[in-house]
């Protein structure tokens, strides 16, 4: 089962994976073992409410797994307002460990693990990101925009968080 606000995404998921996808996580029985928020919690208008809804649907001992950005990471502190994740109105919340720990605790969840996460991104994605932040560089970056060559993203500002329902 899944949740997505996009009707297009719900239709695609239901057709491709034969699953039920709701428009939002509705209250119900404690029937789920795990709920994931992969690079989505920071975009939600009310992230604390989303965590509370998730906790309400989890069985005791169930887990919430979150992939999000660490506003207290070195790269976030050094780049400040130029950090790639400072993109309102798309990004509503910029979490650090203390603020996400509080939100989890308020929802009845205990933080078990907080760890930096590395991923691979395309060179074109990197060029697009740099070009969006520094428009003067766009002409020089244009040849890279279609490159699918993978590069490791290891800036330690992307984190995986695991929490458990008490």
BELSUL-V262811 format. One record per pair of residues at least 12 apart in sequence whose C-alpha atoms are under 6 Angstrom apart, sorted by the first residue. I is the first residue (numbers start at 1). GAP is how many residues later the second one is. Records with the same first field share a line. If there is no record, write none. Layout:
I = GAP + GAP
This chain:
1 = 18 + 19 + 20
2 = 19
3 = 18 + 19 + 20 + 21
4 = 19
5 = 18
29 = 28
30 = 27 + 28 + 29
31 = 26 + 27 + 28
32 = 25 + 26 + 27
33 = 25 + 26 + 29
34 = 28 + 29 + 30
35 = 29
36 = 28 + 29 + 30
37 = 29
38 = 28 + 29
39 = 28 + 29
42 = 49 + 50 + 51
43 = 47 + 48 + 49
48 = 55
51 = 56
52 = 55
60 = 105
61 = 103 + 104
62 = 102 + 103
63 = 100 + 101
64 = 98 + 99
65 = 96 + 97
66 = 94 + 95
67 = 92 + 93
68 = 90 + 91
69 = 88 + 89 + 90
70 = 25 + 26 + 87
71 = 23 + 24 + 25
72 = 24
73 = 84
109 = 54 + 55 + 56 + 57
110 = 53 + 54
111 = 52
112 = 50 + 51
113 = 48 + 49
114 = 46 + 47
115 = 44 + 45
116 = 40 + 42 + 43
117 = 41 + 42 + 43
118 = 35 + 36
119 = 33 + 34
120 = 30 + 31 + 32 + 33
121 = 29 + 30
122 = 26 + 27 + 28 + 29
123 = 24 + 26
124 = 20 + 21 + 22 + 23
127 = 14 + 18
